[in-house]
Structure formats: structure tokens, C-alpha cells
Amino acid sequence: MKTTLRPKLLILSGARALGLFSLARYLTRSRLRILCYHAGRIGDEDKFNPKLFCSAHTLDARMQWMQARGFQFVTLDEGVKQQAGAGNKAPLRTVVTFDDGWYSTASELLPVLSRRRIPSTLYLSTKNFLEGWPIISVTVRYIISKAGQARVTVQGWGDEVDGSYALANSAERNRLAAGVVAAIQRTASERTQVCAALLRLAGELDVPAATVDLDSRRFDYLTPQEVVALPAQGCSIESHGHVHAYPKGKPLEFAADLRQCEDTIVGLGLAAPRHYCYPSGSFGAEATHTLGALRMRSATTCIPGLVGRVDGARCHYLPRFLDGEDVHPLEFESEMSGFSELMRGAIGLLRPRRA
């Protein structure tokens, strides 16, 4: 854990020792918790991106802690309906969600929930899902992160990309990644071509193919057959949009994106999605009109917090906590107990208001 977090962890440790976490759980017991995860860890992906890739061990430890303290896991649909005032409300209701549609979500993380009989929701992004090849942007950045040289030279990717890059410089790493991603997207149109291009980049950067390990599918999404099997495992399929980008200020484009995602999911023989997750947490106030018109019952953001009553437009901007390997257990406990939420509220009250 980074040294900059130590003062915060000391404060949280003291608050827990004083019983403030338990008090916060009692005070916030009627509010819904929504958790977010992404992919599971198959190799060392969590060292590269600890927010995107979570180990089964970490997820199991989180779920064990919550079940031992009386958290009640419900489906997303149940949780939203109950916060809207429908049905009985069990205390400390919690929803577990997954974004995107990674193969490792199903192979590594869902078995943890199945063993504990915890329902979940997968927000499926359908463009990447339909393409059926490794997620190019993530794989390219992983390969660059594994390069051992301080400086690399690439050729044959196009005039805007070819050249020498100092990998110690984040701006140059990002420039290399963006250029190679664009080149692959421009020239590859099937899985074999994409994989060949990724392995070619790995070769230029002296990263062994075994290190990239494309055969493990750790950078892949699920197949249609695998997605169709998820509801039987207690995982409902909802909408993450088609292109994994929210077109802010463009309601017609947003509606088209939602319909395309829905058509794909329904085309698999699954129920039409009625819940949406904003890609990368980007959203706008105009979204609620489109979501309402398309009968979306809820939409989740990446803003941390607990869910109160979801009447009116509030159902389309639900807070959600993004967990991962970069989150210390104390931080997780603080968020799920409601202590962090109460502290944010207290800090907000203490801030001077603008005239």
C-alpha cells in the first residue's frame, strides 16, 4: 500500500477500534450498497491494473467479511425496487455488479459468488463482446508495462507511430500505446489478425509470447455461449451500452447505443436489459430522459456512496463503490459500513457555502 495512504489507514483503524464502523452500519442500515468489479485475475494482471483485475481471493475475503456482519445480498432489480419503496427492506442490502463482460469475470470471480449463493449482475458492453478478440487497448498497455528496456523502437506501425520511445516517461508510454492501438484497430478485422499484431508488438519490445499469454483469454470477453449460461449461475445480464462510451449531450446517439446493446442481448435469447451502467463513469443530466423513454429502471455511476430513496430521476444516477486490488481492506470496510459516507456528509456540511 502506498505510504501516502498510511495516515488515512491509521484514522480508519482508530475509528473501527472505537466501534464507529459498527455504529455507521446501524445508522445506514436502510441504504443500499452497490459494489462494482471488473475482470478476475488469471496471471499477474492485477500488478498491471489493480482496479481492473481482482483476484478470487480478494473477492472471497470481501464477501466473507460482509456475510459475517449481516449484509444481505439481493439482485439489482430487487435492490432498486426496494429503495423505491416496494417490498420489505432487509437491513444492509447489497448488490454485486461486474462491468464489461470479461472472460475472467466468469472463470475466476463468479464461482466465488456461486459458492456463497450471492446473486450478481453483469453490465455487458456489446461491441467488444461481438468482436471476439482481446481488448486491444488493455493488452497493448500490458505489453508495454512488461517491456524491460528503458527505451524501445517500433517500426511498421505507420508514420505517426514509428520511432523511439522512453518508457520511463508516462507521456511517451501513452503516446506509444495510443498509436499502436489505433494502428491495430485500423488494420485488423478478425481475431487472428489482432492476436498476430499484439504478439508482433510484444516481439518488438522483447516481451515473450508466454508472458502475454493470449491463450489464457485473460484479455478476452466472454463468448455468446458463455454469456447465455450466466443467468443460471445467478448473474443477470444488463446494459453497459454498445461502444463503451457515453455520448454526453447527444441523446439520439445515446438512445441508438442503448438500443443496439439491447438488441444484442435479446438476440442471445436473454431478457431485455432494464438497468444501465455509465461506461467509465461519464454521464450527463440529460441521460434520464432517454433512459426513462427506453424503460431503464436504474443507471449506476462511479461515484462512491450509498443509495437512499430512488424516486424521480435519482434512479438514473445511483452511486456505486469500485472495489479492486488497490483498495485496502480497511477502506473497503469503511465504505461498506457507511462510515466513509457519513464522513463525506459531515465534511460537506463543514465546507463554506458559496454566495
Secondary structure, DSSP 8 states (H G I E B T S, - for coil): --GGGHHHHHHHHHHHHTTHHHHHHHHTTTSBEEEEE-EE-SSSHHHH-TTTEE-HHHHHHHHHHHHHTT-EE--HHHHHHHHTT-S---TTEEEEEEEETBHHIIIIIHHHHHHHT--EEEEE-HHHHHH-S--HHHHHHHHHHH---SEEEE-SS-TTT-EEEETTSHHHHHHHHHHHHHHHHHH--SHHHHHHHHHHHHHHTT--HHHH-GGGTTT-B--HHHHHTSGGGTEEEEE--SSS---TT-HHHHHHHHHHHHHHHHHTT-----EEE-GGG---TTHHHHHHHTT--EEE-S----B----GGGGGSB--EE--TTS-HHHHHHHHHTHHHHHHHHHHHHS----
